[in-house]
Amino acid sequence: MIERHANLMGELTTIALATDGSSFSDGAIKEAIFFCRSCGARLVVLNIIAVDSGSESGVSAQATYSVQRREVIQFIENIKTQAAENGIPCEVAIEESYQPDKSIVELADKYQADLIIMGNHGENNLLKLNMIGGSLTSKVIGHRFPQVLVVPKECSINMEKILLATDGSWFGQMALKEALNLSSHESTLKDVFVLSVAKKELDLEKARELTETVCRKAMEKTDQVTFTPLALVGKPARVIVEKAKELDVGMIIIGGHGKGFSKLLMGHVTEQVIDKAHCAILVIEKEQ
């Protein structure tokens, strides 16, 4: 396995944009261009043409892939034009694969990307795939790439307010570190809401103590941003999504896997948040 050295947001040198060539990538493309321009990073555009060995004969399948490749090349040319207009170095990788999620991560590693940006849905080559165990976006995150930014189609990230979902695990600590890093690099960031969700009333006090501790530690490190503790009871994914909408935050920061008292960030919860949230979601998977 390749050893990854993931820089935090604000220290990015290479950003991998995984796009399926559809309008569902619009939000991801826009934010990839923005972050590359802001950070002086290069852009690597990734497109994986999914191969289904059982659906067509070899000749027919090759003809289909050739058509898809022509269509996506035209789509990516527009991205390259945007990058050039913004002075962003841009490279492109188009591949056919039986495992698109694995190929995306392998290519991101090959190009030493610090961050993968992708949409949360899609309709043709890439993001539409509903494979066993969840969507392609979720499967990419399941490979535990250190940082994946998921951007809905219509999303435009406003960094004035973000929501940090935490469960007290190592990944929650990394999410906090990322929030602090953003507070030092992002001048528009004013409020970070630290949310912990207890599944039952019995655990609410523990959740409250966790968020208060996180906020206290955060405020010891910065006075530029206000950290507000929030502890609620309910189904974790629903509470996170609804609270993010209510607070009108521009981004949710969440760990991909949790091991804290509530285990609220494990597996399906993060997947559900990605599927339902109105805003961008930054998933932190940096290893201990």
C-alpha positions in Angstrom: 0.0 0.0 0.0 1.2 3.5 -0.9 2.0 5.6 2.2 -0.1 8.7 1.9 1.0 12.1 3.2 -2.3 14.0 3.2 -1.9 17.8 3.6 -4.7 19.5 5.3 -7.0 21.9 3.4 -5.1 25.2 2.8 -1.8 23.3 2.2 -2.9 21.4 -0.9 -0.4 20.8 -3.7 -2.4 18.4 -5.9 -6.2 18.0 -6.1 -7.8 15.0 -7.9 -11.2 15.7 -9.4 -13.2 12.5 -10.1 -15.9 13.4 -12.7 -18.4 11.3 -14.6 -18.8 13.7 -17.5 -22.3 14.7 -16.4 -23.9 17.8 -14.8 -23.8 16.0 -11.5 -20.1 17.0 -11.4 -20.8 20.7 -11.7 -20.4 21.5 -8.1 -17.3 19.4 -7.7 -15.7 21.0 -10.8 -16.4 24.5 -9.6 -14.9 23.8 -6.1 -11.9 22.0 -7.6 -11.1 25.1 -9.7 -11.6 27.3 -6.7 -9.4 25.3 -4.3 -6.6 24.9 -6.9 -6.6 28.6 -7.6 -6.7 29.5 -3.9 -4.0 27.0 -2.9 -1.8 27.2 -6.0 -2.4 23.5 -6.5 -2.3 21.5 -9.7 -5.5 19.7 -10.9 -5.7 16.1 -12.0 -9.0 15.2 -13.7 -9.9 11.5 -13.3 -12.6 9.8 -15.4 -13.2 6.0 -15.0 -15.3 4.3 -17.6 -16.9 1.4 -15.8 -16.5 -2.0 -17.5 -19.3 -4.5 -17.1 -18.0 -7.8 -18.4 -21.3 -9.5 -18.4 -23.5 -7.0 -20.3 -22.1 -6.9 -23.9 -19.9 -8.8 -26.3 -16.3 -7.7 -26.6 -16.8 -5.8 -29.9 -20.0 -4.2 -28.8 -18.5 -3.2 -25.4 -15.5 -1.7 -27.1 -17.7 0.4 -29.3 -19.6 1.7 -26.3 -16.5 2.6 -24.4 -15.1 4.4 -27.5 -18.3 6.5 -27.6 -18.1 7.2 -23.9 -14.4 8.2 -24.2 -15.1 10.7 -27.0 -17.9 12.2 -25.0 -15.9 12.5 -21.8 -12.8 13.9 -23.6 -15.0 16.8 -24.9 -16.4 17.3 -21.4 -12.9 17.3 -19.9 -11.6 19.8 -22.5 -14.0 22.3 -20.9 -12.5 21.7 -17.5 -9.0 22.1 -18.9 -10.1 25.4 -20.4 -11.3 26.6 -17.1 -8.1 25.5 -15.4 -6.0 27.3 -18.1 -8.0 30.5 -17.7 -7.2 30.4 -14.0 -3.6 29.6 -14.4 -4.0 26.1 -13.0 -1.7 23.2 -14.2 -4.0 20.4 -15.3 -3.5 16.8 -16.1 -6.0 14.2 -17.2 -6.4 10.4 -16.7 -9.1 8.4 -18.4 -9.2 4.7 -17.8 -11.5 1.7 -18.1 -12.0 -0.4 -15.0 -14.0 -3.2 -13.5 -13.6 -1.5 -10.1 -14.0 2.3 -10.6 -13.7 3.1 -6.9 -10.4 1.3 -6.5 -9.1 2.9 -9.7 -10.0 6.4 -8.6 -8.0 5.9 -5.3 -5.1 4.3 -7.1 -4.9 7.1 -9.6 -5.1 9.7 -6.8 -2.2 7.9 -5.1 -0.2 7.8 -8.4 -0.5 11.5 -8.8 0.2 12.1 -5.1 -3.1 13.9 -4.6 -3.8 15.5 -1.2 -7.6 15.6 -1.8 -10.2 13.9 -3.9 -13.2 16.0 -4.9 -16.2 14.3 -6.4 -20.0 14.7 -6.7 -22.5 12.6 -4.7 -24.6 11.4 -7.6 -24.2 10.8 -11.3 -25.9 9.4 -14.4 -23.6 7.7 -16.8 -20.0 6.4 -16.6 -19.0 6.9 -13.0 -21.0 8.1 -10.1 -24.3 6.4 -10.9 -23.0 2.9 -10.1 -24.9 1.3 -7.2 -22.6 -1.6 -6.3 -23.0 -4.0 -3.4 -22.5 -2.0 -0.2 -23.3 1.5 -1.5 -22.7 4.1 -4.0 -19.4 4.7 -5.8 -18.7 7.8 -3.7 -19.1 5.8 -0.5 -16.9 3.1 -1.9 -14.1 5.6 -2.7 -14.4 6.8 0.9 -14.3 3.2 2.0 -10.8 2.9 0.6 -9.8 5.4 3.4 -8.2 8.0 1.3 -7.2 10.7 3.8 -9.5 13.4 2.5 -12.5 13.3 0.2 -14.6 16.4 -0.5 -18.1 15.5 -1.7 -19.9 18.4 -3.5 -23.6 18.2 -4.5 -24.5 19.3 -8.0 -26.0 22.7 -7.1 -23.6 23.4 -4.2 -21.4 26.5 -3.9 -19.4 26.3 -0.7 -19.8 29.2 1.7 -17.1 28.9 4.4 -18.6 31.4 6.9 -20.1 28.5 9.0 -19.2 24.8 9.1 -20.5 21.9 11.2 -18.1 19.4 12.7 -19.6 16.1 13.6 -17.7 14.2 16.2 -17.9 11.0 18.3 -14.7 11.3 20.3 -12.8 8.9 18.0 -9.4 9.3 16.4 -11.2 10.3 13.2 -13.2 12.9 15.1 -9.9 14.3 16.4 -8.6 14.6 12.9 -11.8 16.3 11.8 -11.2 18.8 14.6 -7.7 19.3 13.5 -9.0 20.1 10.0 -11.5 22.6 11.4 -8.7 24.3 13.2 -6.6 24.4 10.1 -9.5 25.9 8.1 -9.9 28.5 10.8 -6.2 29.6 10.3 -6.4 29.6 6.4 -10.0 30.7 5.7 -10.5 34.3 6.6 -14.3 34.1 6.0 -14.8 31.3 8.5 -16.6 32.7 11.6 -18.5 29.8 13.2 -17.8 26.1 13.8 -20.7 24.2 15.3 -19.4 21.0 17.0 -22.2 18.4 17.0 -22.3 15.0 18.8 -25.4 12.9 18.5 -26.5 10.5 21.2 -28.7 7.6 20.1 -30.5 7.6 23.5 -31.2 10.1 26.3 -28.9 8.1 28.6 -25.9 9.1 26.5 -26.8 12.8 26.1 -24.7 14.1 29.0 -21.7 12.2 27.6 -22.3 13.8 24.2 -22.6 17.2 25.8 -19.3 16.8 27.7 -17.6 15.7 24.5 -18.7 18.8 22.5 -17.9 21.2 25.3 -14.4 19.6 25.7 -13.8 19.9 21.9 -14.9 23.5 21.8 -12.8 24.4 24.9 -9.6 22.9 23.3 -10.4 24.6 20.0 -10.8 28.0 21.6 -7.5 27.6 23.3 -5.9 27.4 19.9 -7.7 30.2 18.1 -9.6 33.3 18.8 -10.5 34.0 15.2 -13.5 31.5 15.1 -16.3 30.8 17.5 -16.8 27.1 18.4 -20.3 26.3 19.6 -21.1 22.9 21.3 -24.3 21.0 20.2 -25.5 17.7 21.7 -28.7 16.1 20.5 -30.5 12.8 20.7 -31.8 11.0 17.6 -30.7 9.1 14.5 -27.2 10.4 13.9 -27.4 10.9 10.1 -30.8 12.6 10.2 -29.7 14.9 13.0 -26.5 15.9 11.3 -28.2 16.6 8.0 -31.1 18.5 9.6 -28.9 20.6 11.9 -26.6 21.5 9.0 -29.6 22.7 7.0 -31.1 24.6 9.9 -27.8 26.3 10.6 -27.2 26.9 6.9 -23.6 25.7 7.1 -21.4 25.6 4.0 -19.7 22.4 4.9 -19.9 19.3 7.1 -16.7 17.8 8.4 -17.0 14.2 9.4 -14.8 11.2 10.1 -15.4 8.2 7.8 -15.1 5.7 10.6 -15.7 6.2 14.3 -14.8 4.3 17.4 -16.1 6.6 20.1 -18.9 6.1 22.7 -21.7 6.5 20.1 -19.9 5.1 17.1 -22.1 7.6 15.2 -19.7 8.1 12.3 -19.2 4.5 11.3 -20.2 3.2 7.9 -23.7 3.9 6.9 -24.1 7.1 8.9 -21.4 8.9 6.8 -22.9 7.4 3.6 -26.4 8.7 4.6 -25.1 12.2 5.3 -23.4 12.3 1.9 -26.6 11.2 0.2 -28.9 13.7 2.0 -26.9 16.8 2.9 -27.5 20.1 1.1 -23.9 21.2 1.5 -20.4 19.9 0.8 -19.1 17.1 3.1 -15.4 16.7 3.9 -14.7 13.2 5.0 -11.5 12.7 7.0 -9.9 9.2 6.9 -6.4 10.1 8.1 -4.9 7.1 9.8 -3.6 7.1 13.4 
